Amino acid sequence: MTQRRITRGSRGRVRIIVGLAFAWLACSAPVRGQDLTIVHAFGAVGSPLFKPYSLMQARDGYLYGATFSGHKYKMTTDGTILQLFDWPDSPCLETRDGVLYGAGSNIVWRANPDGGFTSSDIFERATDGEFLTCPVESRDGALYGMAHSTPGGAGYGTIFRMLRDGTFTIIHRFDGTDGAHPTSALIEGPDGHLYGTSADGGEFGAGTLFRVTSPGIFTLLHSFTGPFGTGNATGAPLVVGRDGALYGLSVSCLFRVSLENPTLVQLPVCGFAINHAASSIFAGSDGSFSVAGGSFIHRIKPDGNYILLADIPEGIRALIHGRDGDIYGVATYFGTYGSGYLFRVSNPTSCDATMHVDYNSGIPELRFTLKTTTPGLWGVWVTTPSQVIPLWVTVVPSVTPALFFSLPLSTLPLPDLGVITFSTVLLNRDLAVCLDRRATDTSVAGRSAVAPLLRSPW
């Protein structure tokens, strides 16, 4: 395969263009405080929406959710309702081709462009399982998910693999010793394998950590030991940290799993209570994690230091990390009309530099989120199998709130080398360092197709 280096002149032009675009965006960005903001109050007179319970954000920036009144909605991040749907539930996954998927009691469904939906084959509750977790898209193009229980069998749940035509195969049945009653979604690690936790089962009955490799080989990695060891597993899914390791949440606090030799290490005990069932965790590009449980949202570092971000007495029903760097969630009760509300918590980190490789009509784009409380240096470079290519380094001013923008990869003079890795770093005057990496396929075939996306280990 012929290799083409980016010339010094072309790199200079890229730096100038991006620097001008960044300066314009920074100067025109509105100022927003780092407080909790009520984005939308449910239950207003004449509105059919009340008591929200789920939330997700698609790549176009719109929020999707569902309410106990039976309605599903599409909303802007400023709280404007755009559309209502007759879907079975709120979607929870957007695949690389831009299709929204959701999971119900015994079906996985796909949203149609006309607002309708198409269901998968029906899961037989007694044998295939019921109460499905949100599926995850693997790099092999299939969807993988889990069922909480199988009332007609051993009752412990299953793991399934689903093709895009809705047909599925059960690839593992929990037997209690290797896990039971999973409630959180699987995650694909940087190594291409799937990882997950179960809420019950294992040697001590406190849950398990496991790995699933293609074509469905299951490996038990850890049995949680209960309150006097690694705690009980929670309902929070695993996340990929800045260092490429997996992180999760037990009732004790954060745990870390290195993928080179998958071993669970319990990190220092949190100075706050972790809710066993209703908990969430997000990884930040500054190496910290946002943890939610019950009515509190904390930011915690692996060394155990933490700060309280928000106290929501009404309780947190669903929480997501927005593409603008902020945290969004819903409370089912109280609010202006007593029927719940959607809120935003501004991200109080000193810096944030995250990057996504998304596809816009088949064309891959780099989408950036940038934030820094003090001026700093921001750089982006590409790592190929044979070289490291700097794209740009520029000085950025203080930028709060976070801003985000995109660049089509077709505008960058990239080598045709197949899978390459984009890296971004933001170092500000506070000496805060934010890092992120994304890999994508830059070959001619990869640019015209939906190529696998993965978060590379640092």
Buried (B, 14 or more C-beta within 10 A) or exposed (E): EEEEEBEEEEBEEBBEEBBEEBBEBBEEBEEBEBEBBEBBBBBEEEBEBBBBBBBBBBBEEBBBBBBBBEBBBBBEBEBEBEEEBEBBBBBBBBBBEBBBBBBBBBBBBBBEEEEEBEEBBEBEBEEBBBBBBBBBBBEEEBBBBBBBBBEEBBBBBBBBBBEBEBEBEBBBBBEBEBBBBBBBBBBBBBBEBBBBBBBBBBEBBBBBBBBBEBEBEBEBBBBBBBEEBBBBBBBBBBBBBBBBBBBBBBBBBBBBBBBEEBEBEBBBBBEBEBBBEBBBBBBBBBBBBBBBBBBBBBBBBBEEEBEEBBEBEBBBBBBBBBBBBBBBBBBBBBBEBEBBBBBBBBBBBBBBBBBBBBBEEEEBBBBBBBBBBBEBBBBBBBBBEEEEBEBBBBEBEEBBBBBBBEBEBEEBBBBBBBBBBBBBBBBBBEEBBBBBBBBBBBBEEBBEBBBBBBBBBB
